Amino acid sequence: MSLSLKEQISSFIQSLPNVERKHDPMSEEAYFYGLRNFAHFHGPRHIDIRLSKPQQEEALRTQKAIRHQYAPQAGWVSCILETEEQAENTKKLLKEAYDTCVSLKNSHTGTN
């Protein structure tokens, strides 16, 4: 049996080093790198991803994501998981969000 798109995305996120799945006020399935929540699910077909402002602008411009309903000012975008193409685009955005988390943490600890 093949994995659902949500299961594929969850598996992809959990394959990234040092990512923790936690419950938080936004979602029972939120993903953190350190203290930073960079992605969380709302049901089986909706995931929110926190990007840098330039990444957010590009994701919206290229229609790989849609505007986040509540916190676009913080870099959040939303992705809908209905097709394989949407899942692949979501994985790319998740990797960008993860890389930003790693970069931010390294710049704060001085270990670049």
Rosetta constraint file for C-alpha pairs under 8 A:
AtomPair CA 3 CA 7 HARMONIC 5.62 0.50
AtomPair CA 3 CA 8 HARMONIC 5.97 0.50
AtomPair CA 4 CA 8 HARMONIC 6.19 0.50
AtomPair CA 5 CA 9 HARMONIC 6.20 0.50
AtomPair CA 5 CA 45 HARMONIC 7.75 0.50
AtomPair CA 5 CA 81 HARMONIC 6.41 0.50
AtomPair CA 5 CA 82 HARMONIC 7.47 0.50
AtomPair CA 5 CA 83 HARMONIC 7.79 0.50
AtomPair CA 5 CA 84 HARMONIC 7.34 0.50
AtomPair CA 5 CA 87 HARMONIC 6.44 0.50
AtomPair CA 6 CA 10 HARMONIC 6.03 0.50
AtomPair CA 6 CA 44 HARMONIC 5.84 0.50
AtomPair CA 6 CA 45 HARMONIC 6.54 0.50
AtomPair CA 6 CA 81 HARMONIC 7.15 0.50
AtomPair CA 7 CA 11 HARMONIC 5.99 0.50
AtomPair CA 8 CA 12 HARMONIC 6.16 0.50
AtomPair CA 9 CA 13 HARMONIC 6.20 0.50
AtomPair CA 9 CA 87 HARMONIC 7.00 0.50
AtomPair CA 9 CA 90 HARMONIC 7.83 0.50
AtomPair CA 9 CA 91 HARMONIC 6.73 0.50
AtomPair CA 10 CA 14 HARMONIC 6.16 0.50
AtomPair CA 11 CA 15 HARMONIC 6.18 0.50
AtomPair CA 12 CA 16 HARMONIC 6.99 0.50
AtomPair CA 12 CA 91 HARMONIC 7.26 0.50
AtomPair CA 13 CA 19 HARMONIC 7.38 0.50
AtomPair CA 13 CA 31 HARMONIC 7.67 0.50
AtomPair CA 13 CA 94 HARMONIC 7.37 0.50
AtomPair CA 14 CA 19 HARMONIC 6.17 0.50
AtomPair CA 14 CA 20 HARMONIC 7.36 0.50
AtomPair CA 14 CA 21 HARMONIC 7.63 0.50
AtomPair CA 15 CA 19 HARMONIC 7.93 0.50
AtomPair CA 18 CA 33 HARMONIC 6.38 0.50
AtomPair CA 18 CA 34 HARMONIC 7.76 0.50
AtomPair CA 19 CA 31 HARMONIC 6.54 0.50
AtomPair CA 19 CA 32 HARMONIC 5.59 0.50
AtomPair CA 19 CA 33 HARMONIC 4.98 0.50
AtomPair CA 19 CA 34 HARMONIC 7.56 0.50
AtomPair CA 20 CA 31 HARMONIC 5.63 0.50
AtomPair CA 20 CA 32 HARMONIC 5.19 0.50
AtomPair CA 20 CA 33 HARMONIC 6.50 0.50
AtomPair CA 20 CA 34 HARMONIC 7.96 0.50
AtomPair CA 21 CA 29 HARMONIC 6.43 0.50
AtomPair CA 21 CA 30 HARMONIC 5.61 0.50
AtomPair CA 21 CA 31 HARMONIC 4.60 0.50
AtomPair CA 21 CA 32 HARMONIC 6.38 0.50
AtomPair CA 22 CA 28 HARMONIC 6.93 0.50
AtomPair CA 22 CA 29 HARMONIC 6.14 0.50
AtomPair CA 22 CA 30 HARMONIC 5.31 0.50
AtomPair CA 22 CA 31 HARMONIC 6.19 0.50
AtomPair CA 22 CA 32 HARMONIC 7.26 0.50
AtomPair CA 23 CA 27 HARMONIC 6.12 0.50
AtomPair CA 23 CA 28 HARMONIC 4.28 0.50
AtomPair CA 23 CA 29 HARMONIC 5.68 0.50
AtomPair CA 23 CA 30 HARMONIC 5.89 0.50
AtomPair CA 24 CA 28 HARMONIC 6.07 0.50
AtomPair CA 24 CA 29 HARMONIC 7.69 0.50
AtomPair CA 24 CA 30 HARMONIC 6.53 0.50
AtomPair CA 26 CA 30 HARMONIC 7.67 0.50
AtomPair CA 26 CA 40 HARMONIC 7.43 0.50
AtomPair CA 27 CA 40 HARMONIC 6.08 0.50
AtomPair CA 27 CA 41 HARMONIC 6.23 0.50
AtomPair CA 27 CA 42 HARMONIC 6.44 0.50
AtomPair CA 28 CA 41 HARMONIC 7.75 0.50
AtomPair CA 29 CA 40 HARMONIC 5.73 0.50
AtomPair CA 29 CA 41 HARMONIC 5.76 0.50
AtomPair CA 30 CA 37 HARMONIC 6.72 0.50
AtomPair CA 30 CA 38 HARMONIC 7.88 0.50
AtomPair CA 30 CA 39 HARMONIC 5.87 0.50
AtomPair CA 30 CA 40 HARMONIC 4.06 0.50
AtomPair CA 30 CA 41 HARMONIC 6.51 0.50
AtomPair CA 31 CA 37 HARMONIC 5.68 0.50
AtomPair CA 31 CA 38 HARMONIC 6.13 0.50
AtomPair CA 31 CA 39 HARMONIC 5.29 0.50
AtomPair CA 31 CA 40 HARMONIC 5.98 0.50
AtomPair CA 32 CA 36 HARMONIC 5.24 0.50
AtomPair CA 32 CA 37 HARMONIC 4.37 0.50
AtomPair CA 32 CA 38 HARMONIC 5.86 0.50
AtomPair CA 32 CA 39 HARMONIC 7.28 0.50
AtomPair CA 33 CA 37 HARMONIC 6.70 0.50
AtomPair CA 33 CA 38 HARMONIC 7.21 0.50
AtomPair CA 33 CA 98 HARMONIC 7.33 0.50
AtomPair CA 33 CA 101 HARMONIC 6.44 0.50
AtomPair CA 33 CA 102 HARMONIC 7.49 0.50
AtomPair CA 34 CA 105 HARMONIC 7.93 0.50
AtomPair CA 36 CA 101 HARMONIC 7.13 0.50
AtomPair CA 37 CA 50 HARMONIC 7.68 0.50
AtomPair CA 38 CA 49 HARMONIC 5.67 0.50
AtomPair CA 38 CA 50 HARMONIC 4.90 0.50
AtomPair CA 38 CA 51 HARMONIC 7.65 0.50
AtomPair CA 38 CA 94 HARMONIC 7.99 0.50
AtomPair CA 38 CA 97 HARMONIC 6.30 0.50
AtomPair CA 38 CA 98 HARMONIC 6.94 0.50
AtomPair CA 38 CA 101 HARMONIC 7.61 0.50
AtomPair CA 39 CA 47 HARMONIC 6.86 0.50
AtomPair CA 39 CA 48 HARMONIC 5.46 0.50
AtomPair CA 39 CA 49 HARMONIC 4.43 0.50
AtomPair CA 39 CA 50 HARMONIC 6.25 0.50
AtomPair CA 39 CA 94 HARMONIC 7.44 0.50
AtomPair CA 40 CA 47 HARMONIC 5.61 0.50
AtomPair CA 40 CA 48 HARMONIC 5.44 0.50
AtomPair CA 40 CA 49 HARMONIC 6.85 0.50
AtomPair CA 41 CA 45 HARMONIC 7.90 0.50
AtomPair CA 41 CA 46 HARMONIC 5.82 0.50
AtomPair CA 41 CA 47 HARMONIC 4.29 0.50
AtomPair CA 41 CA 48 HARMONIC 6.33 0.50
AtomPair CA 42 CA 46 HARMONIC 5.23 0.50
AtomPair CA 42 CA 47 HARMONIC 5.93 0.50
AtomPair CA 42 CA 48 HARMONIC 7.75 0.50
AtomPair CA 43 CA 47 HARMONIC 7.98 0.50
AtomPair CA 44 CA 81 HARMONIC 7.92 0.50
AtomPair CA 45 CA 80 HARMONIC 5.54 0.50
AtomPair CA 45 CA 81 HARMONIC 4.64 0.50
AtomPair CA 45 CA 82 HARMONIC 6.65 0.50
AtomPair CA 46 CA 78 HARMONIC 6.98 0.50
AtomPair CA 46 CA 79 HARMONIC 5.83 0.50
AtomPair CA 46 CA 80 HARMONIC 4.79 0.50
AtomPair CA 46 CA 81 HARMONIC 6.14 0.50
AtomPair CA 47 CA 78 HARMONIC 5.75 0.50
AtomPair CA 47 CA 79 HARMONIC 5.36 0.50
AtomPair CA 47 CA 80 HARMONIC 6.64 0.50
AtomPair CA 47 CA 81 HARMONIC 7.83 0.50
AtomPair CA 48 CA 68 HARMONIC 7.41 0.50
AtomPair CA 48 CA 76 HARMONIC 6.48 0.50
AtomPair CA 48 CA 77 HARMONIC 5.63 0.50
AtomPair CA 48 CA 78 HARMONIC 4.36 0.50
AtomPair CA 48 CA 79 HARMONIC 6.27 0.50
AtomPair CA 49 CA 76 HARMONIC 5.46 0.50
AtomPair CA 49 CA 77 HARMONIC 5.41 0.50
AtomPair CA 49 CA 78 HARMONIC 6.22 0.50
AtomPair CA 49 CA 79 HARMONIC 7.73 0.50
AtomPair CA 49 CA 93 HARMONIC 7.47 0.50
AtomPair CA 49 CA 94 HARMONIC 6.66 0.50
AtomPair CA 49 CA 97 HARMONIC 7.00 0.50
AtomPair CA 50 CA 74 HARMONIC 7.46 0.50
AtomPair CA 50 CA 75 HARMONIC 5.33 0.50
AtomPair CA 50 CA 76 HARMONIC 4.25 0.50
AtomPair CA 50 CA 77 HARMONIC 6.41 0.50
AtomPair CA 50 CA 97 HARMONIC 6.05 0.50
AtomPair CA 51 CA 55 HARMONIC 5.68 0.50
AtomPair CA 51 CA 56 HARMONIC 5.45 0.50
AtomPair CA 51 CA 75 HARMONIC 5.02 0.50
AtomPair CA 51 CA 76 HARMONIC 6.05 0.50
AtomPair CA 51 CA 77 HARMONIC 7.39 0.50
AtomPair CA 51 CA 93 HARMONIC 7.78 0.50
AtomPair CA 51 CA 96 HARMONIC 7.16 0.50
AtomPair CA 51 CA 97 HARMONIC 5.06 0.50
AtomPair CA 51 CA 100 HARMONIC 7.45 0.50
AtomPair CA 52 CA 56 HARMONIC 5.98 0.50
AtomPair CA 52 CA 75 HARMONIC 5.66 0.50
AtomPair CA 52 CA 97 HARMONIC 7.40 0.50
AtomPair CA 52 CA 100 HARMONIC 7.17 0.50
AtomPair CA 53 CA 57 HARMONIC 6.14 0.50
AtomPair CA 53 CA 74 HARMONIC 7.99 0.50
AtomPair CA 53 CA 75 HARMONIC 5.48 0.50
AtomPair CA 54 CA 58 HARMONIC 6.25 0.50
AtomPair CA 55 CA 59 HARMONIC 6.07 0.50
AtomPair CA 55 CA 96 HARMONIC 7.70 0.50
AtomPair CA 56 CA 60 HARMONIC 6.20 0.50
AtomPair CA 56 CA 75 HARMONIC 5.92 0.50
AtomPair CA 56 CA 76 HARMONIC 7.24 0.50
AtomPair CA 56 CA 77 HARMONIC 6.73 0.50
AtomPair CA 57 CA 61 HARMONIC 5.98 0.50
AtomPair CA 58 CA 62 HARMONIC 6.01 0.50
AtomPair CA 59 CA 63 HARMONIC 5.92 0.50
AtomPair CA 59 CA 64 HARMONIC 5.05 0.50
AtomPair CA 59 CA 65 HARMONIC 5.44 0.50
AtomPair CA 59 CA 66 HARMONIC 7.87 0.50
AtomPair CA 59 CA 93 HARMONIC 7.68 0.50
AtomPair CA 60 CA 64 HARMONIC 6.26 0.50
AtomPair CA 60 CA 65 HARMONIC 5.39 0.50
AtomPair CA 60 CA 66 HARMONIC 5.87 0.50
AtomPair CA 60 CA 67 HARMONIC 6.86 0.50
AtomPair CA 60 CA 77 HARMONIC 7.93 0.50
AtomPair CA 64 CA 79 HARMONIC 7.42 0.50
AtomPair CA 64 CA 86 HARMONIC 7.31 0.50
AtomPair CA 64 CA 89 HARMONIC 5.99 0.50
AtomPair CA 64 CA 90 HARMONIC 7.30 0.50
AtomPair CA 65 CA 77 HARMONIC 6.06 0.50
AtomPair CA 65 CA 78 HARMONIC 5.60 0.50
AtomPair CA 65 CA 79 HARMONIC 5.01 0.50
AtomPair CA 65 CA 80 HARMONIC 7.77 0.50
AtomPair CA 65 CA 90 HARMONIC 7.84 0.50
AtomPair CA 66 CA 77 HARMONIC 5.88 0.50
AtomPair CA 66 CA 78 HARMONIC 5.23 0.50
AtomPair CA 66 CA 79 HARMONIC 6.27 0.50
AtomPair CA 67 CA 72 HARMONIC 6.49 0.50
AtomPair CA 67 CA 76 HARMONIC 7.71 0.50
AtomPair CA 67 CA 77 HARMONIC 5.27 0.50
AtomPair CA 67 CA 78 HARMONIC 6.20 0.50
AtomPair CA 68 CA 72 HARMONIC 5.17 0.50
AtomPair CA 68 CA 76 HARMONIC 5.76 0.50
AtomPair CA 68 CA 77 HARMONIC 4.57 0.50
AtomPair CA 68 CA 78 HARMONIC 5.25 0.50
AtomPair CA 71 CA 75 HARMONIC 7.21 0.50
AtomPair CA 71 CA 76 HARMONIC 5.94 0.50
AtomPair CA 72 CA 76 HARMONIC 4.98 0.50
AtomPair CA 72 CA 77 HARMONIC 6.51 0.50
AtomPair CA 79 CA 86 HARMONIC 7.63 0.50
AtomPair CA 79 CA 90 HARMONIC 6.58 0.50
AtomPair CA 80 CA 86 HARMONIC 6.98 0.50
AtomPair CA 81 CA 86 HARMONIC 5.76 0.50
AtomPair CA 81 CA 87 HARMONIC 5.81 0.50
AtomPair CA 82 CA 86 HARMONIC 6.63 0.50
AtomPair CA 82 CA 87 HARMONIC 7.62 0.50
AtomPair CA 83 CA 87 HARMONIC 6.35 0.50
AtomPair CA 84 CA 88 HARMONIC 6.18 0.50
AtomPair CA 85 CA 89 HARMONIC 6.19 0.50
AtomPair CA 86 CA 90 HARMONIC 6.01 0.50
AtomPair CA 87 CA 91 HARMONIC 6.22 0.50
AtomPair CA 88 CA 92 HARMONIC 6.46 0.50
AtomPair CA 89 CA 93 HARMONIC 6.38 0.50
AtomPair CA 90 CA 94 HARMONIC 6.04 0.50
AtomPair CA 91 CA 95 HARMONIC 6.15 0.50
AtomPair CA 92 CA 96 HARMONIC 6.33 0.50
AtomPair CA 93 CA 97 HARMONIC 6.17 0.50
AtomPair CA 94 CA 98 HARMONIC 6.03 0.50
AtomPair CA 95 CA 99 HARMONIC 6.01 0.50
AtomPair CA 96 CA 100 HARMONIC 6.19 0.50
AtomPair CA 97 CA 101 HARMONIC 6.37 0.50
AtomPair CA 98 CA 102 HARMONIC 6.32 0.50
AtomPair CA 99 CA 103 HARMONIC 6.07 0.50
AtomPair CA 100 CA 104 HARMONIC 6.02 0.50
AtomPair CA 101 CA 105 HARMONIC 6.11 0.50
AtomPair CA 102 CA 106 HARMONIC 6.09 0.50
AtomPair CA 103 CA 107 HARMONIC 6.07 0.50
AtomPair CA 103 CA 112 HARMONIC 7.79 0.50
AtomPair CA 104 CA 108 HARMONIC 6.25 0.50
AtomPair CA 105 CA 109 HARMONIC 6.25 0.50
AtomPair CA 106 CA 110 HARMONIC 5.76 0.50
AtomPair CA 106 CA 111 HARMONIC 5.04 0.50
AtomPair CA 106 CA 112 HARMONIC 5.53 0.50
AtomPair CA 107 CA 111 HARMONIC 6.53 0.50
AtomPair CA 107 CA 112 HARMONIC 6.37 0.50
